[in-house]
Amino acid sequence: MWSTVRDAAAPGYRAVLVADAAATYSDEAYNTTLTVVHRCFGDVGTAAEVLALLHAGGPGSPAGAGAP
């Protein structure tokens, strides 16, 4: 999960990590990854939160970009 977020951020994308759809080998690594992503690379939210933002036209969403 960490390398995917880093790869997205490298060309300038702001990553969105869906916390309840991600996993790693330990709770400590999982929680550290969520913290680092939130502080440095993008946003972290639950699937419900991310879907709500997409449907509402939140920042970076297709609806917020003027898509039909």
C-alpha positions in Angstrom: 0.0 0.0 0.0 2.8 2.4 0.8 4.7 2.1 -2.5 1.4 2.6 -4.4 0.8 5.9 -2.6 4.4 7.0 -3.1 4.2 6.2 -6.9 1.0 8.2 -7.2 2.5 11.2 -5.4 5.8 11.2 -7.4 4.3 12.9 -10.5 2.2 15.2 -8.3 -1.0 13.4 -7.7 -2.7 13.8 -4.3 -3.4 10.2 -3.3 -6.6 9.0 -1.5 -6.1 6.0 0.7 -9.3 4.1 1.6 -8.4 3.0 5.1 -10.9 0.1 5.4 -9.8 -1.3 2.0 -6.1 -1.4 2.8 -4.0 -3.8 4.8 -0.4 -4.5 5.8 1.5 -7.1 7.9 0.9 -5.5 11.3 -1.3 -3.0 13.1 1.7 -0.8 13.8 2.7 -0.7 10.1 -0.9 0.0 9.1 -1.3 2.9 11.5 2.1 4.4 10.6 1.2 4.2 6.9 -2.1 6.0 7.5 -0.4 8.7 9.5 2.4 9.3 6.9 0.0 9.3 4.0 -2.3 11.8 5.7 0.7 14.1 6.7 2.7 13.9 3.4 0.9 12.5 0.4 -2.8 12.8 0.4 -6.0 12.0 2.2 -7.2 9.0 4.2 -10.8 8.1 4.7 -13.2 5.2 5.0 -14.9 3.8 1.9 -18.1 5.5 3.0 -16.4 8.9 3.4 -14.6 8.7 0.0 -17.8 7.6 -1.8 -19.7 10.5 -0.1 -17.1 13.0 -1.3 -17.2 11.6 -4.8 -21.0 11.7 -5.0 -21.1 15.2 -3.5 -18.5 16.6 -5.8 -15.8 17.1 -3.2 -12.3 18.2 -4.1 -10.8 16.0 -6.8 -14.0 14.2 -7.5 -15.3 13.7 -11.0 -18.5 15.6 -10.0 -16.3 18.5 -8.6 -14.4 18.6 -11.9 -17.5 19.3 -13.9 -18.1 15.8 -15.1 -21.7 14.8 -15.9 
